[in-house]
Amino acid sequence: MKLPAEIARLILSLLVIVGAAELITVAVADAAPQTATSIETTPQRSVKLPHQDWPPQIFVRVHNYARVDAGLLHGAEAIATRILREAKINANWVYCPLPQEEDDRYPKCPSNWGTNGFVLNILTPEMVGRIQTRVENLGSAPAPCDEDATSCPISVFYFRVAECAEHFNVQTERLLGHVFAHEIGHMLNANHSSKGIMRGEWGRDDLKLMGFSILEFSTDQAKQLRASLLHRAVRQELTQNVKLSASR
């Protein structure tokens, strides 16, 4: 059966529009997988991808309770930055005041940097003694960080890092930088693996490699980190849209 030319063109246009909508939906699902809860509570028409920097960025607010030497700390941050850059993520490190210090000395340390902001607490032995942790652990982090949180905490046990570095003859800043990157990986949904930066227990060969090079995230882990950051950004965008709608 033949259709009039105008009707045929209209049907063809509708098919093109539907096909494009399906492609967009698939792209959003691949880039930012959602939980069943978020899908049920969020109208589909509100879902849009926010503007993303490339490479994606994270902001780490550093609280140096252990009073680690500034030069050593900068060296550790440089190592962690290099590891994350290999995963196509840029890390920004900002020093924040401790409770007894003046906030106005740290104007670049806002309390809320969005869902790509994290808090790094470098703890003293006394502080570590007040939390439950295995003696061999060098740090801890929630795995993963809550999707909507803007200040997920990473805890690093500096005195243990220093002892381990001395025992295995590794530069302290190099080991410390690997610990930073490992815990950030946990925050962004990376699980322990059999090798690389996310290995659950580093062996002598890993520590030896740290002395002159770096351990890295696998290709799949790097994709997971970036996808997690994108998903967190989408969640933040949706939350802001809901707040704006409610205030109108």
C-alpha positions as CSV (number, residue, x, y, z in Angstrom):
1,M,0.0,0.0,0.0
2,K,1.4,3.4,-1.0
3,L,1.1,6.4,1.3
4,P,0.7,10.1,0.2
5,A,4.0,11.8,0.0
6,E,3.4,14.3,2.9
7,I,2.3,11.5,5.2
8,A,5.3,9.4,4.3
9,R,7.7,12.3,5.0
10,L,6.0,12.9,8.4
11,I,6.4,9.2,9.4
12,L,10.0,9.3,8.4
13,S,10.7,12.4,10.5
14,L,9.1,10.8,13.6
15,L,11.2,7.7,13.1
16,V,14.4,9.8,13.0
17,I,13.4,11.7,16.2
18,V,12.6,8.5,18.1
19,G,15.9,7.0,17.0
20,A,17.9,10.0,18.2
21,A,16.1,9.9,21.5
22,E,17.0,6.3,22.0
23,L,20.7,7.0,21.2
24,I,20.8,9.9,23.8
25,T,19.2,7.6,26.4
26,V,21.8,4.9,25.8
27,A,24.6,7.4,26.0
28,V,23.4,8.7,29.3
29,A,23.0,5.2,30.7
30,D,26.5,4.2,29.6
31,A,28.2,7.3,30.8
32,A,26.4,7.6,34.1
33,P,24.7,4.4,35.3
34,Q,22.0,5.0,37.9
35,T,20.7,3.0,40.7
36,A,17.1,1.8,40.7
37,T,16.2,4.3,43.4
38,S,17.5,7.3,41.4
39,I,15.6,6.1,38.3
40,E,12.4,5.8,40.1
41,T,12.6,9.1,41.9
42,T,13.9,11.2,39.0
43,P,11.7,12.1,36.0
44,Q,13.4,11.1,32.8
45,R,12.9,14.5,31.2
46,S,15.0,16.1,34.0
47,V,18.1,14.0,33.2
48,K,20.8,15.9,31.4
49,L,24.6,15.7,31.5
50,P,26.2,18.7,33.1
51,H,29.2,20.4,31.6
52,Q,32.3,18.4,32.3
53,D,35.9,19.4,32.3
54,W,38.3,17.1,30.5
55,P,40.1,15.5,32.0
56,P,37.7,15.5,35.0
57,Q,38.9,17.1,38.1
58,I,38.8,16.4,41.8
59,F,39.6,18.8,44.7
60,V,41.3,17.4,47.8
61,R,41.1,19.5,51.0
62,V,44.2,18.5,53.1
63,H,44.1,18.6,56.9
64,N,47.7,17.9,58.1
65,Y,47.0,16.9,61.7
66,A,50.3,14.9,61.8
67,R,52.3,18.0,60.8
68,V,54.0,16.3,58.0
69,D,56.9,18.3,56.5
70,A,55.6,20.6,53.7
71,G,58.3,19.5,51.3
72,L,57.6,15.8,51.9
73,L,53.8,16.4,51.6
74,H,54.2,18.3,48.3
75,G,56.3,15.4,47.0
76,A,53.6,12.9,48.0
77,E,50.9,15.0,46.3
78,A,53.0,15.1,43.1
79,I,53.2,11.3,43.0
80,A,49.4,10.9,43.6
81,T,48.8,13.6,40.9
82,R,50.9,11.6,38.4
83,I,49.1,8.4,39.2
84,L,45.7,10.0,38.8
85,R,46.7,11.8,35.6
86,E,47.6,8.5,34.1
87,A,43.9,7.6,34.7
88,K,43.0,10.9,33.0
89,I,41.9,12.7,36.2
90,N,43.3,16.0,37.4
91,A,43.9,16.4,41.1
92,N,43.9,19.7,42.9
93,W,45.3,19.9,46.5
94,V,44.4,22.7,48.9
95,Y,45.6,23.1,52.4
96,C,42.9,23.8,55.0
97,P,43.0,25.1,58.6
98,L,43.2,22.8,61.6
99,P,40.7,23.6,64.4
100,Q,43.2,25.8,66.3
101,E,44.1,27.9,63.3
102,E,42.4,30.9,61.7
103,D,40.1,30.2,58.8
104,D,41.0,33.5,57.1
105,R,44.6,32.3,56.6
106,Y,43.1,29.7,54.1
107,P,40.8,31.7,51.7
108,K,41.1,29.0,49.1
109,C,39.6,26.2,51.3
110,P,35.8,26.4,51.0
111,S,33.7,23.9,52.8
112,N,31.8,22.8,49.8
113,W,33.4,22.0,46.4
114,G,30.6,19.9,45.1
115,T,30.6,16.1,44.8
116,N,34.1,16.1,43.3
117,G,35.5,17.5,46.5
118,F,37.1,15.2,49.1
119,V,38.8,15.6,52.5
120,L,42.2,14.2,53.3
121,N,42.9,13.8,57.0
122,I,46.6,13.0,57.8
123,L,46.2,11.6,61.3
124,T,48.4,11.4,64.4
125,P,49.0,8.1,66.3
126,E,46.7,9.3,69.0
127,M,43.9,10.0,66.5
128,V,44.4,6.6,64.8
129,G,44.2,4.9,68.3
130,R,40.7,6.1,68.6
131,I,39.4,4.4,65.5
132,Q,39.1,0.7,64.7
133,T,41.8,-0.3,62.1
134,R,44.1,-3.2,61.5
135,V,47.8,-2.5,62.4
136,E,49.0,-3.1,58.8
137,N,46.6,-0.6,57.3
138,L,48.2,2.6,56.0
139,G,44.9,4.4,55.4
140,S,41.2,4.1,55.1
141,A,38.3,5.5,53.1
142,P,34.6,4.8,52.6
143,A,34.2,2.6,49.6
144,P,32.6,4.1,47.7
145,C,32.0,7.6,48.9
146,D,28.2,8.5,49.1
147,E,27.2,9.8,45.7
148,D,25.7,13.0,47.0
149,A,28.4,13.8,49.6
150,T,30.6,16.8,49.2
151,S,33.2,16.0,51.8
152,C,33.9,12.3,52.0
153,P,36.9,11.8,54.3
154,I,40.1,9.9,53.5
155,S,42.2,9.0,56.6
156,V,45.9,8.4,56.2
157,F,48.0,7.0,59.0
158,Y,51.3,8.8,58.4
159,F,53.4,7.3,61.2
160,R,52.7,3.8,59.7
161,V,53.6,5.0,56.2
162,A,56.9,6.4,57.6
163,E,57.7,3.1,59.4
164,C,56.9,1.0,56.4
165,A,58.9,3.3,54.1
166,E,61.9,3.0,56.4
167,H,61.6,-0.8,56.8
168,F,61.5,-1.4,53.0
169,N,63.9,1.4,52.1
170,V,61.4,3.4,50.1
171,Q,61.2,7.2,50.0
172,T,58.4,8.2,52.4
173,E,56.9,10.7,50.0
174,R,56.7,8.1,47.2
175,L,54.9,5.6,49.4
176,L,52.7,8.3,50.9
177,G,51.6,9.4,47.4
178,H,50.6,5.9,46.5
179,V,48.5,5.7,49.6
180,F,46.8,8.9,48.7
181,A,46.0,7.6,45.2
182,H,44.9,4.2,46.5
183,E,42.4,5.7,48.9
184,I,41.0,8.1,46.3
185,G,40.5,5.1,44.1
186,H,38.3,3.5,46.8
187,M,36.2,6.7,47.0
188,L,35.5,6.5,43.3
189,N,34.3,2.8,43.3
190,A,37.6,1.1,42.5
191,N,38.0,-2.3,44.3
192,H,41.1,-4.2,45.3
193,S,42.8,-6.0,42.4
194,S,45.6,-8.5,42.1
195,K,48.1,-5.9,40.9
196,G,48.7,-2.2,40.5
197,I,47.8,0.7,42.7
198,M,44.6,-1.0,43.9
199,R,46.3,-4.1,45.1
200,G,45.0,-5.0,48.6
201,E,48.5,-5.7,50.0
202,W,51.6,-4.4,48.3
203,G,54.5,-6.8,48.2
204,R,58.2,-6.2,48.1
205,D,58.2,-6.0,44.3
206,D,55.5,-3.3,44.4
207,L,57.4,-1.3,47.0
208,K,60.6,-1.7,45.0
209,L,58.8,-0.3,41.9
210,M,57.5,2.6,43.8
211,G,61.1,3.6,44.5
212,F,61.7,4.7,40.8
213,S,58.3,4.5,39.1
214,I,54.6,4.4,39.9
215,L,51.9,1.8,40.3
216,E,48.9,2.5,38.1
217,F,45.2,2.0,37.8
218,S,44.2,-0.6,35.2
219,T,42.4,0.6,32.1
220,D,39.0,-0.7,33.5
221,Q,39.7,0.9,36.9
222,A,40.5,4.3,35.2
223,K,37.2,4.1,33.3
224,Q,35.4,3.3,36.5
225,L,36.9,6.4,38.3
226,R,35.9,8.7,35.4
227,A,32.4,7.2,35.2
228,S,31.9,7.6,39.0
229,L,32.9,11.3,38.8
230,L,30.5,11.8,35.9
231,H,27.7,10.0,37.8
232,R,28.3,12.1,40.9
233,A,28.2,15.3,38.7
234,V,24.8,14.2,37.2
235,R,23.4,13.5,40.7
236,Q,24.5,16.9,41.8
237,E,22.9,18.6,38.7
238,L,19.7,16.8,39.4
239,T,19.6,17.8,43.0
240,Q,20.2,21.4,42.1
241,N,17.5,21.3,39.5
242,V,15.0,19.9,42.1
243,K,16.0,22.7,44.6
244,L,15.5,25.3,41.9
245,S,12.1,23.9,40.9
246,A,11.0,23.8,44.6
247,S,11.9,27.4,45.2
248,R,9.9,28.7,42.3
